Amino acid sequence: MPETLTADLAAQAKGQIDAVVRDVCQHVVGQDQAVNLLVAALLAGGHVLLEDVPGTGKTRLASSLASALGLSFARVQGTPDLLPADVLGTTVYHPREEVFRFHPGPIFTQVLLFDEINRATPRTQSALLQAMAERAVTVDGEVKPLPRPFLVIATANPVESQGVFPLPEAELDRFLVQVTLGYLQEPLEMEMVKRVIAESADAPPPSPVLDADRLIQLQQLARRVFVHDDVLRYAVSLVRRTREHDQIALGASPRSAVWLVQLAQALALGAGRAFVIPDDVRTAFLPVMRHRLVFDIAWADRAEREALLQTLVAEAPVPHEREVDAP
């Protein structure tokens, strides 16, 4: 069991996390909530599924986050002819030297943006599973570790239905959160257009606020955020309610409960607290659960699914505040 985090360390971590969020929000207008969720997911050690229509800033968000954190960044475009070797890399024979050499693919980076993942075939999609779970890939029988930290941000277009391969439930379960950016309100959209057209084509990327080593330290601090048994019981009870609801055909997996608590810890650290409160769990619930559940056909509409999950959370008994503070 890791040592409980102190209030001073939590306050220092909050200052650094806030600096990252501010830096990214300077380049991605009007997506503060999405930025906070992405940073929290990274602190929790999870991966992100961005499901939205094209042109809402998904690529810009991913690249800006990588720059602010001082991490390497690579982008893969999902297409039906994309092969696993195009992502993982391949071994090539060099006749002049008479040797085989491995040429790493784009997955050997710290932030991988897999654009339109549902356009890649299931065979190529499955190439990500080991990387996402174990932070390593197997090529020609040899296990090759990936850089640390490692984050996959995959995008999917929910409108397209032709030429796509929907992600199976087992693969969706590998993503910590599903985030939707959505369209901006008119003033924010005007501000976004002004910023983009004012930028120089050869403008340098934003200066990093953190580096990989400090980010790994923050991830370790997030694991040390105190979780009271009553809050843990509250999180687990929310997960179990998804399995008992008569309009949910397939409820959340036990892995979901782990992710829910870990994301709540990261959100608490981002708020400068050394302990998790029920509001952290409530904030984390929808992003963690919305892509893991299989609803009855009558609940196929996204707005109805969101409303059902919100009702499920609202009806769950919440632990008393005095019982969940850090010891």
SULTADA-V470707 format. One record per helix or strand. SS is the DSSP state (H for helix, E for strand). FROM is the first residue (numbers start at 1). TO is the last residue. If there is no record, write none. Layout:
SS | FROM | TO
SS | FROM | TO
This chain:
H | 7 | 25
H | 32 | 43
E | 48 | 51
H | 58 | 69
E | 73 | 77
H | 84 | 88
E | 89 | 94
E | 99 | 104
E | 111 | 115
H | 117 | 119
H | 122 | 134
E | 136 | 139
E | 142 | 145
E | 151 | 156
H | 169 | 172
E | 177 | 179
H | 186 | 198
H | 212 | 223
E | 226 | 226
H | 229 | 244
E | 248 | 250
H | 254 | 270
E | 275 | 275
H | 278 | 289
E | 294 | 295
H | 297 | 299
H | 302 | 315
H | 321 | 323
